[in-house]
Amino acid sequence: MRFMLITAALALGVSANAQEADRAARVLELSATAGSACVISTPRAKAVTNANFQATGDGNATVGLTRLVDPNTALPRGASFELEIPATCNASHRVTAASGRGGLGRIGAAGTQAQGFADLLPYTLRLDWAGASQERSSNAGMLTLAVANGATGNLALLVNTPDGGTPLIAGDYDDTIVIQLQPTD
């Protein structure tokens, strides 16, 4: 009986070795590249004073100032709005914001203005993104934030027009603020 058990054990061992020899292994390596991508979604109004906000449906927005000037003095009235702009950039990048005219400019302005009046109202722009912040006047050129890593969340844009200053010439005023996220690597 003892002899048979040993033989059975040896037979099982031989059969297991034979099965292992029949096995083969192959390695499949996967590789891919995630390209740099930056995405900005439709802005949302967070806070608005003396202005109204409207998303335009194409990912952009329009902000109208309710009262640009005091009707008794023609002096600018202060206005402000803060927008939250959902954004994602998966690599080091920069955020830029720039005014198209350097401020709210009177449509059709010919360049020379009446003595004691203005047809351009500069305002303050501030960007907050990924722990960085920068503020500058709309007539001081492009505002730029450099971010060393990828980031996702809400980019905050704050715009303030001044209260008081030089009276404005009557007319319609406009400007365009362009915000861009661009990968830097």
JOWO-V891806 format. One record per backbone hydrogen bond with DSSP energy under -0.5 kcal/mol. CO is the residue of the C=O (numbers start at 1). NH is the residue of the N-H. Records with the same first field share a line. If there is no record, write none. Layout:
CO=NH, NH
//
This chain:
1=5
2=6
3=7
4=8
5=9
6=10
7=11
8=12
9=13
10=14
11=15
12=16
13=17
14=18
15=19
16=20
17=21
18=22
19=22, 23
20=23
27=29
33=35
37=90
39=88
42=86
44=84
47=82
49=80
50=66
52=64
54=62
60=56, 57
62=54
64=52
68=77
70=73, 74
74=168
75=70
76=164
79=161
80=49
81=159
82=46, 47
83=85, 157
84=44, 86
85=155
86=41
87=153
88=39
89=151
92=184, 185
93=147
94=182
95=145
96=180
97=143
98=178
103=105
104=121
105=174
106=109
114=117
116=167
118=169
119=106
120=122
121=104
122=162
123=138
124=160
125=136
126=158
127=134
128=156
129=132
132=129
134=127
136=125
137=140
143=97
145=95
147=93
151=89
153=87, 155
155=85
156=128
157=83
158=126
159=81
160=124
161=79
162=164
167=118
172=107
174=105
176=100, 178
177=179
178=98
180=96
182=94
//
